[in-house]
Amino acid sequence: MKKEIIDRVIDGWKNHLLQGELQDYQLEIDEKVPIKFAALALHLDSRTVKASGKAEEYYEGYREAAIEILSLLEVEIVQDDQMRVISLVYKENEDDKQEELKQHIWG
């Protein structure tokens, strides 16, 4: 994905979602999240919000698919209302955590 496309997706997300109650929020992207994955996550988030105005079944299906894709990419979108920040963070896979725990316990 070209930098121009990534920038356009990020700017589009900001212009679409950082409005109204969220206008004072900032976007933070964890350095562990590849920028291509961040752009994909923001695109899915924006599309999911747009889908929410359509039929309920359509929205639910789209939301579940978006969550599944973000989970596969190990990316999570977190909103902190106190700090007024929306963050894209690396979400370690449960299998990876289990493997790390096994290594720690048994060496």
Stockholm file with secondary structure:
# STOCKHOLM 1.0

chainA/1-107         MKKEIIDRVIDGWKNHLLQGELQDYQLEIDEKVPIKFAALALHLDSRTVKASGKAEEYYEGYREAAIEILSLLEVEIVQDDQMRVISLVYKENEDDKQEELKQHIWG
#=GR chainA/1-107 SS CCHHHHHHHHHHHHHHHSSGGGTTCEEEECTTSCHHHHHHHHHHHHHHHHHTTSCHHHHHHHHHHHHHHHHHHTEEEEEETTTTEEEEEECCCHHHHHHHHHHHHHC
#=GC SS_cons         CCHHHHHHHHHHHHHHHSSGGGTTCEEEECTTSCHHHHHHHHHHHHHHHHHTTSCHHHHHHHHHHHHHHHHHHTEEEEEETTTTEEEEEECCCHHHHHHHHHHHHHC
//
